Amino acid sequence: MGQTFCADLSWTTATAALVATFTISKVLKFVSALKAVDYLPGLWVPFQPLGLPGVILPETSWNPGTLNLLLEDYSTIA
């Protein structure tokens, strides 16, 4: 009856579990935010264009870039 459970938990397994938990929580938060605005259409990007990844990574369909952000602002004013 006095058995103890000893799991061999490596750093890579623990790190992978933490990253998976963090990613799942962010996805659930994103879906919750979409529900809050009733799934309005718009530009959804994984990071902000003026943030460090948005500035460093090249412009793609996932990263509209900083110039696109500025042009969008000016098109709504004119």
TORRO-778950 format. One record per residue: residue in three letters; x, y, z of N, C-alpha, C, O in turn. Coordinates in nm, 2 decimals. Layout:
N
<site residu="ALA" n_px="X" n_py="Y" n_pz="Z" ca_px="X" ca_py="Y" ca_pz="Z" c_px="X" c_py="Y" c_pz="Z" o_px="X" o_py="Y" o_pz="Z"/>
...
***
This chain:
78
<site residu="MET" n_px="0.08" n_py="-0.12" n_pz="0.00" ca_px="0.00" ca_py="0.00" ca_pz="0.00" c_px="0.08" c_py="0.13" c_pz="0.00" o_px="0.03" o_py="0.23" o_pz="-0.03"/>
<site residu="GLY" n_px="0.21" n_py="0.12" n_pz="0.04" ca_px="0.29" ca_py="0.23" ca_pz="0.05" c_px="0.37" c_py="0.26" c_pz="-0.08" o_px="0.48" o_py="0.31" o_pz="-0.08"/>
<site residu="GLN" n_px="0.30" n_py="0.24" n_pz="-0.20" ca_px="0.37" ca_py="0.27" ca_pz="-0.33" c_px="0.37" c_py="0.42" c_pz="-0.35" o_px="0.28" o_py="0.49" o_pz="-0.32"/>
<site residu="THR" n_px="0.48" n_py="0.46" n_pz="-0.41" ca_px="0.50" ca_py="0.60" ca_pz="-0.45" c_px="0.51" c_py="0.60" c_pz="-0.60" o_px="0.57" o_py="0.51" o_pz="-0.66"/>
<site residu="PHE" n_px="0.46" n_py="0.70" n_pz="-0.66" ca_px="0.47" ca_py="0.72" ca_pz="-0.81" c_px="0.59" c_py="0.81" c_pz="-0.84" o_px="0.59" o_py="0.93" o_pz="-0.80"/>
<site residu="CYS" n_px="0.68" n_py="0.76" n_pz="-0.91" ca_px="0.80" ca_py="0.84" ca_pz="-0.95" c_px="0.81" c_py="0.84" c_pz="-1.10" o_px="0.83" o_py="0.74" o_pz="-1.17"/>
<site residu="ALA" n_px="0.78" n_py="0.96" n_pz="-1.16" ca_px="0.79" ca_py="0.98" ca_pz="-1.30" c_px="0.92" c_py="1.04" c_pz="-1.34" o_px="0.97" o_py="1.13" o_pz="-1.28"/>
<site residu="ASP" n_px="0.98" n_py="0.98" n_pz="-1.45" ca_px="1.10" ca_py="1.04" ca_pz="-1.50" c_px="1.06" c_py="1.15" c_pz="-1.60" o_px="1.03" o_py="1.12" o_pz="-1.71"/>
<site residu="LEU" n_px="1.07" n_py="1.27" n_pz="-1.55" ca_px="1.03" ca_py="1.39" ca_pz="-1.63" c_px="1.15" c_py="1.46" c_pz="-1.67" o_px="1.22" o_py="1.52" o_pz="-1.58"/>
<site residu="SER" n_px="1.18" n_py="1.47" n_pz="-1.80" ca_px="1.29" ca_py="1.54" ca_pz="-1.85" c_px="1.26" c_py="1.69" c_pz="-1.87" o_px="1.14" o_py="1.72" o_pz="-1.87"/>
<site residu="TRP" n_px="1.36" n_py="1.77" n_pz="-1.89" ca_px="1.34" ca_py="1.91" ca_pz="-1.91" c_px="1.27" c_py="1.93" c_pz="-2.05" o_px="1.18" o_py="2.02" o_pz="-2.06"/>
<site residu="THR" n_px="1.30" n_py="1.85" n_pz="-2.15" ca_px="1.23" ca_py="1.87" ca_pz="-2.28" c_px="1.08" c_py="1.84" c_pz="-2.27" o_px="1.00" o_py="1.90" o_pz="-2.33"/>
<site residu="THR" n_px="1.05" n_py="1.73" n_pz="-2.19" ca_px="0.91" ca_py="1.70" ca_pz="-2.18" c_px="0.83" c_py="1.80" c_pz="-2.10" o_px="0.72" o_py="1.84" o_pz="-2.14"/>
<site residu="ALA" n_px="0.89" n_py="1.85" n_pz="-2.00" ca_px="0.83" ca_py="1.96" ca_pz="-1.92" c_px="0.81" c_py="2.09" c_pz="-2.00" o_px="0.71" o_py="2.15" o_pz="-1.99"/>
<site residu="THR" n_px="0.91" n_py="2.12" n_pz="-2.08" ca_px="0.91" ca_py="2.24" ca_pz="-2.16" c_px="0.80" c_py="2.23" c_pz="-2.27" o_px="0.73" o_py="2.32" o_pz="-2.30"/>
<site residu="ALA" n_px="0.80" n_py="2.11" n_pz="-2.33" ca_px="0.70" ca_py="2.08" ca_pz="-2.44" c_px="0.56" c_py="2.09" c_pz="-2.38" o_px="0.47" o_py="2.14" o_pz="-2.45"/>
<site residu="ALA" n_px="0.54" n_py="2.04" n_pz="-2.26" ca_px="0.41" ca_py="2.05" ca_pz="-2.20" c_px="0.37" c_py="2.19" c_pz="-2.16" o_px="0.25" o_py="2.23" o_pz="-2.18"/>
<site residu="LEU" n_px="0.46" n_py="2.27" n_pz="-2.12" ca_px="0.43" ca_py="2.41" ca_pz="-2.09" c_px="0.40" c_py="2.49" c_pz="-2.22" o_px="0.31" o_py="2.57" o_pz="-2.22"/>
<site residu="VAL" n_px="0.48" n_py="2.46" n_pz="-2.32" ca_px="0.45" ca_py="2.53" ca_pz="-2.45" c_px="0.32" c_py="2.49" c_pz="-2.51" o_px="0.24" o_py="2.58" o_pz="-2.56"/>
<site residu="ALA" n_px="0.28" n_py="2.36" n_pz="-2.50" ca_px="0.15" ca_py="2.32" ca_pz="-2.55" c_px="0.04" c_py="2.38" c_pz="-2.47" o_px="-0.06" o_py="2.42" o_pz="-2.53"/>
<site residu="THR" n_px="0.05" n_py="2.39" n_pz="-2.34" ca_px="-0.05" ca_py="2.45" ca_pz="-2.25" c_px="-0.07" c_py="2.59" c_pz="-2.29" o_px="-0.18" o_py="2.64" o_pz="-2.29"/>
<site residu="PHE" n_px="0.04" n_py="2.66" n_pz="-2.30" ca_px="0.04" ca_py="2.81" ca_pz="-2.34" c_px="-0.03" c_py="2.83" c_pz="-2.47" o_px="-0.11" o_py="2.92" o_pz="-2.49"/>
<site residu="THR" n_px="0.01" n_py="2.75" n_pz="-2.57" ca_px="-0.05" ca_py="2.76" ca_pz="-2.71" c_px="-0.20" c_py="2.73" c_pz="-2.70" o_px="-0.28" o_py="2.81" o_pz="-2.77"/>
<site residu="ILE" n_px="-0.24" n_py="2.63" n_pz="-2.64" ca_px="-0.38" ca_py="2.60" ca_pz="-2.63" c_px="-0.46" c_py="2.71" c_pz="-2.56" o_px="-0.57" o_py="2.74" o_pz="-2.60"/>
<site residu="SER" n_px="-0.40" n_py="2.76" n_pz="-2.45" ca_px="-0.47" ca_py="2.87" ca_pz="-2.38" c_px="-0.49" c_py="3.00" c_pz="-2.47" o_px="-0.59" o_py="3.06" o_pz="-2.47"/>
<site residu="LYS" n_px="-0.38" n_py="3.03" n_pz="-2.56" ca_px="-0.39" ca_py="3.14" ca_pz="-2.65" c_px="-0.49" c_py="3.12" c_pz="-2.76" o_px="-0.57" o_py="3.21" o_pz="-2.80"/>
<site residu="VAL" n_px="-0.50" n_py="2.99" n_pz="-2.81" ca_px="-0.60" ca_py="2.96" ca_pz="-2.91" c_px="-0.74" c_py="2.98" c_pz="-2.85" o_px="-0.83" o_py="3.03" o_pz="-2.92"/>
<site residu="LEU" n_px="-0.76" n_py="2.93" n_pz="-2.73" ca_px="-0.90" ca_py="2.94" ca_pz="-2.67" c_px="-0.93" c_py="3.08" c_pz="-2.64" o_px="-1.05" o_py="3.12" o_pz="-2.66"/>
<site residu="LYS" n_px="-0.83" n_py="3.16" n_pz="-2.60" ca_px="-0.86" ca_py="3.31" ca_pz="-2.58" c_px="-0.89" c_py="3.38" c_pz="-2.71" o_px="-0.98" o_py="3.46" o_pz="-2.72"/>
<site residu="PHE" n_px="-0.83" n_py="3.34" n_pz="-2.82" ca_px="-0.85" ca_py="3.40" ca_pz="-2.95" c_px="-1.00" c_py="3.36" c_pz="-3.00" o_px="-1.07" o_py="3.45" o_pz="-3.05"/>
<site residu="VAL" n_px="-1.04" n_py="3.24" n_pz="-2.98" ca_px="-1.17" ca_py="3.19" ca_pz="-3.02" c_px="-1.27" c_py="3.26" c_pz="-2.94" o_px="-1.38" o_py="3.30" o_pz="-2.99"/>
<site residu="SER" n_px="-1.24" n_py="3.28" n_pz="-2.81" ca_px="-1.34" ca_py="3.36" ca_pz="-2.72" c_px="-1.35" c_py="3.50" c_pz="-2.76" o_px="-1.46" o_py="3.56" o_pz="-2.76"/>
<site residu="ALA" n_px="-1.24" n_py="3.56" n_pz="-2.81" ca_px="-1.25" ca_py="3.70" ca_pz="-2.86" c_px="-1.33" c_py="3.71" c_pz="-2.99" o_px="-1.40" o_py="3.81" o_pz="-3.01"/>
<site residu="LEU" n_px="-1.31" n_py="3.61" n_pz="-3.07" ca_px="-1.39" ca_py="3.61" ca_pz="-3.20" c_px="-1.54" c_py="3.60" c_pz="-3.16" o_px="-1.62" o_py="3.66" o_pz="-3.23"/>
<site residu="LYS" n_px="-1.58" n_py="3.52" n_pz="-3.07" ca_px="-1.72" ca_py="3.50" ca_pz="-3.03" c_px="-1.77" c_py="3.63" c_pz="-2.97" o_px="-1.89" o_py="3.67" o_pz="-2.99"/>
<site residu="ALA" n_px="-1.69" n_py="3.71" n_pz="-2.90" ca_px="-1.73" ca_py="3.83" ca_pz="-2.84" c_px="-1.77" c_py="3.94" c_pz="-2.94" o_px="-1.85" o_py="4.02" o_pz="-2.91"/>
<site residu="VAL" n_px="-1.71" n_py="3.94" n_pz="-3.06" ca_px="-1.74" ca_py="4.03" ca_pz="-3.16" c_px="-1.83" c_py="3.97" c_pz="-3.27" o_px="-1.84" o_py="4.02" o_pz="-3.38"/>
<site residu="ASP" n_px="-1.88" n_py="3.85" n_pz="-3.24" ca_px="-1.97" ca_py="3.78" ca_pz="-3.33" c_px="-1.91" c_py="3.75" c_pz="-3.46" o_px="-1.97" o_py="3.77" o_pz="-3.57"/>
<site residu="TYR" n_px="-1.78" n_py="3.71" n_pz="-3.46" ca_px="-1.71" ca_py="3.67" ca_pz="-3.58" c_px="-1.71" c_py="3.78" c_pz="-3.69" o_px="-1.73" o_py="3.74" o_pz="-3.81"/>
<site residu="LEU" n_px="-1.69" n_py="3.90" n_pz="-3.65" ca_px="-1.68" ca_py="4.01" ca_pz="-3.75" c_px="-1.56" c_py="3.98" c_pz="-3.85" o_px="-1.45" o_py="3.94" o_pz="-3.81"/>
<site residu="PRO" n_px="-1.58" n_py="4.02" n_pz="-3.98" ca_px="-1.47" ca_py="4.00" ca_pz="-4.07" c_px="-1.36" c_py="4.10" c_pz="-4.05" o_px="-1.39" o_py="4.21" o_pz="-4.00"/>
<site residu="GLY" n_px="-1.24" n_py="4.07" n_pz="-4.08" ca_px="-1.13" ca_py="4.17" ca_pz="-4.07" c_px="-1.00" c_py="4.10" c_pz="-4.09" o_px="-0.99" o_py="3.98" o_pz="-4.11"/>
<site residu="LEU" n_px="-0.89" n_py="4.18" n_pz="-4.07" ca_px="-0.76" ca_py="4.13" ca_pz="-4.09" c_px="-0.71" c_py="4.07" c_pz="-3.95" o_px="-0.70" o_py="4.14" o_pz="-3.86"/>
<site residu="TRP" n_px="-0.68" n_py="3.94" n_pz="-3.95" ca_px="-0.64" ca_py="3.87" ca_pz="-3.83" c_px="-0.50" c_py="3.83" c_pz="-3.85" o_px="-0.47" o_py="3.74" o_pz="-3.94"/>
<site residu="VAL" n_px="-0.40" n_py="3.88" n_pz="-3.78" ca_px="-0.26" ca_py="3.84" ca_pz="-3.79" c_px="-0.22" c_py="3.79" c_pz="-3.66" o_px="-0.27" o_py="3.82" o_pz="-3.55"/>
<site residu="PRO" n_px="-0.12" n_py="3.70" n_pz="-3.66" ca_px="-0.07" ca_py="3.63" ca_pz="-3.54" c_px="0.01" c_py="3.72" c_pz="-3.44" o_px="0.02" o_py="3.69" o_pz="-3.32"/>
<site residu="PHE" n_px="0.06" n_py="3.84" n_pz="-3.49" ca_px="0.13" ca_py="3.93" ca_pz="-3.41" c_px="0.11" c_py="4.07" c_pz="-3.46" o_px="0.07" o_py="4.09" o_pz="-3.58"/>
<site residu="GLN" n_px="0.13" n_py="4.17" n_pz="-3.38" ca_px="0.11" ca_py="4.31" ca_pz="-3.42" c_px="0.21" c_py="4.35" c_pz="-3.53" o_px="0.33" o_py="4.32" o_pz="-3.51"/>
<site residu="PRO" n_px="0.17" n_py="4.43" n_pz="-3.63" ca_px="0.26" ca_py="4.47" ca_pz="-3.73" c_px="0.38" c_py="4.56" c_pz="-3.67" o_px="0.49" o_py="4.57" o_pz="-3.73"/>
<site residu="LEU" n_px="0.35" n_py="4.64" n_pz="-3.57" ca_px="0.45" ca_py="4.72" ca_pz="-3.51" c_px="0.53" c_py="4.66" c_pz="-3.40" o_px="0.62" o_py="4.72" o_pz="-3.34"/>
<site residu="GLY" n_px="0.50" n_py="4.53" n_pz="-3.37" ca_px="0.57" ca_py="4.45" ca_pz="-3.27" c_px="0.70" c_py="4.40" c_pz="-3.33" o_px="0.73" o_py="4.42" o_pz="-3.45"/>
<site residu="LEU" n_px="0.79" n_py="4.35" n_pz="-3.25" ca_px="0.92" ca_py="4.30" ca_pz="-3.29" c_px="0.91" c_py="4.20" c_pz="-3.40" o_px="0.98" o_py="4.21" o_pz="-3.50"/>
<site residu="PRO" n_px="0.83" n_py="4.09" n_pz="-3.39" ca_px="0.82" ca_py="3.99" ca_pz="-3.50" c_px="0.76" c_py="4.06" c_pz="-3.63" o_px="0.80" o_py="4.02" o_pz="-3.74"/>
<site residu="GLY" n_px="0.67" n_py="4.15" n_pz="-3.61" ca_px="0.61" ca_py="4.22" ca_pz="-3.73" c_px="0.71" c_py="4.30" c_pz="-3.81" o_px="0.70" o_py="4.31" o_pz="-3.93"/>
<site residu="VAL" n_px="0.81" n_py="4.36" n_pz="-3.74" ca_px="0.91" ca_py="4.44" ca_pz="-3.80" c_px="1.02" c_py="4.35" c_pz="-3.86" o_px="1.07" o_py="4.39" o_pz="-3.97"/>
<site residu="ILE" n_px="1.06" n_py="4.25" n_pz="-3.79" ca_px="1.17" ca_py="4.16" ca_pz="-3.84" c_px="1.13" c_py="4.07" c_pz="-3.95" o_px="1.21" o_py="4.06" o_pz="-4.05"/>
<site residu="LEU" n_px="1.01" n_py="4.01" n_pz="-3.94" ca_px="0.97" ca_py="3.91" ca_pz="-4.05" c_px="0.93" c_py="3.98" c_pz="-4.18" o_px="0.88" o_py="4.09" o_pz="-4.17"/>
<site residu="PRO" n_px="0.95" n_py="3.92" n_pz="-4.29" ca_px="0.92" ca_py="3.98" ca_pz="-4.42" c_px="0.76" c_py="3.99" c_pz="-4.44" o_px="0.69" o_py="3.92" o_pz="-4.37"/>
<site residu="GLU" n_px="0.72" n_py="4.07" n_pz="-4.53" ca_px="0.58" ca_py="4.09" ca_pz="-4.55" c_px="0.52" c_py="3.97" c_pz="-4.62" o_px="0.57" o_py="3.93" o_pz="-4.73"/>
<site residu="THR" n_px="0.42" n_py="3.90" n_pz="-4.56" ca_px="0.35" ca_py="3.79" ca_pz="-4.62" c_px="0.20" c_py="3.80" c_pz="-4.60" o_px="0.16" o_py="3.91" o_pz="-4.55"/>
<site residu="SER" n_px="0.13" n_py="3.70" n_pz="-4.63" ca_px="-0.02" ca_py="3.71" ca_pz="-4.61" c_px="-0.04" c_py="3.71" c_pz="-4.45" o_px="-0.15" o_py="3.75" o_pz="-4.41"/>
<site residu="TRP" n_px="0.05" n_py="3.65" n_pz="-4.38" ca_px="0.03" ca_py="3.65" ca_pz="-4.23" c_px="0.09" c_py="3.78" c_pz="-4.16" o_px="0.05" o_py="3.81" o_pz="-4.05"/>
<site residu="ASN" n_px="0.17" n_py="3.85" n_pz="-4.23" ca_px="0.23" ca_py="3.97" ca_pz="-4.18" c_px="0.22" c_py="4.08" c_pz="-4.28" o_px="0.30" o_py="4.09" o_pz="-4.38"/>
<site residu="PRO" n_px="0.12" n_py="4.17" n_pz="-4.27" ca_px="0.09" ca_py="4.27" ca_pz="-4.37" c_px="0.20" c_py="4.38" c_pz="-4.37" o_px="0.21" o_py="4.45" o_pz="-4.47"/>
<site residu="GLY" n_px="0.28" n_py="4.39" n_pz="-4.26" ca_px="0.39" ca_py="4.49" ca_pz="-4.26" c_px="0.34" c_py="4.62" c_pz="-4.21" o_px="0.22" o_py="4.65" o_pz="-4.20"/>
<site residu="THR" n_px="0.44" n_py="4.71" n_pz="-4.18" ca_px="0.41" ca_py="4.84" ca_pz="-4.12" c_px="0.36" c_py="4.93" c_pz="-4.23" o_px="0.27" o_py="5.02" o_pz="-4.20"/>
<site residu="LEU" n_px="0.40" n_py="4.92" n_pz="-4.35" ca_px="0.35" ca_py="5.01" ca_pz="-4.46" c_px="0.21" c_py="4.99" c_pz="-4.48" o_px="0.13" o_py="5.09" o_pz="-4.50"/>
<site residu="ASN" n_px="0.16" n_py="4.87" n_pz="-4.49" ca_px="0.02" ca_py="4.84" ca_pz="-4.51" c_px="-0.06" c_py="4.90" c_pz="-4.39" o_px="-0.17" o_py="4.95" o_pz="-4.42"/>
<site residu="LEU" n_px="-0.01" n_py="4.89" n_pz="-4.27" ca_px="-0.09" ca_py="4.95" ca_pz="-4.16" c_px="-0.10" c_py="5.10" c_pz="-4.18" o_px="-0.21" o_py="5.16" o_pz="-4.15"/>
<site residu="LEU" n_px="0.00" n_py="5.17" n_pz="-4.22" ca_px="-0.01" ca_py="5.31" ca_pz="-4.25" c_px="-0.10" c_py="5.35" c_pz="-4.36" o_px="-0.18" o_py="5.44" o_pz="-4.35"/>
<site residu="LEU" n_px="-0.09" n_py="5.27" n_pz="-4.47" ca_px="-0.18" ca_py="5.30" ca_pz="-4.59" c_px="-0.33" c_py="5.27" c_pz="-4.55" o_px="-0.41" o_py="5.35" o_pz="-4.60"/>
<site residu="GLU" n_px="-0.35" n_py="5.17" n_pz="-4.47" ca_px="-0.49" ca_py="5.15" ca_pz="-4.43" c_px="-0.55" c_py="5.27" c_pz="-4.35" o_px="-0.66" o_py="5.31" o_pz="-4.36"/>
<site residu="ASP" n_px="-0.46" n_py="5.33" n_pz="-4.26" ca_px="-0.51" ca_py="5.44" ca_pz="-4.18" c_px="-0.53" c_py="5.56" c_pz="-4.27" o_px="-0.63" o_py="5.63" o_pz="-4.25"/>
<site residu="TYR" n_px="-0.45" n_py="5.59" n_pz="-4.37" ca_px="-0.47" ca_py="5.70" ca_pz="-4.46" c_px="-0.59" c_py="5.68" c_pz="-4.55" o_px="-0.66" o_py="5.78" o_pz="-4.59"/>
<site residu="SER" n_px="-0.62" n_py="5.56" n_pz="-4.59" ca_px="-0.73" ca_py="5.53" ca_pz="-4.68" c_px="-0.87" c_py="5.55" c_pz="-4.60" o_px="-0.97" o_py="5.59" o_pz="-4.67"/>
<site residu="THR" n_px="-0.87" n_py="5.54" n_pz="-4.47" ca_px="-0.99" ca_py="5.56" ca_pz="-4.40" c_px="-1.01" c_py="5.71" c_pz="-4.38" o_px="-1.13" o_py="5.76" o_pz="-4.36"/>
<site residu="ILE" n_px="-0.91" n_py="5.79" n_pz="-4.38" ca_px="-0.92" ca_py="5.93" ca_pz="-4.36" c_px="-0.96" c_py="6.00" c_pz="-4.48" o_px="-1.05" o_py="6.09" o_pz="-4.48"/>
<site residu="ALA" n_px="-0.90" n_py="5.96" n_pz="-4.60" ca_px="-0.93" ca_py="6.03" ca_pz="-4.73" c_px="-1.07" c_py="6.00" c_pz="-4.78" o_px="-1.11" o_py="6.05" o_pz="-4.88"/>
***
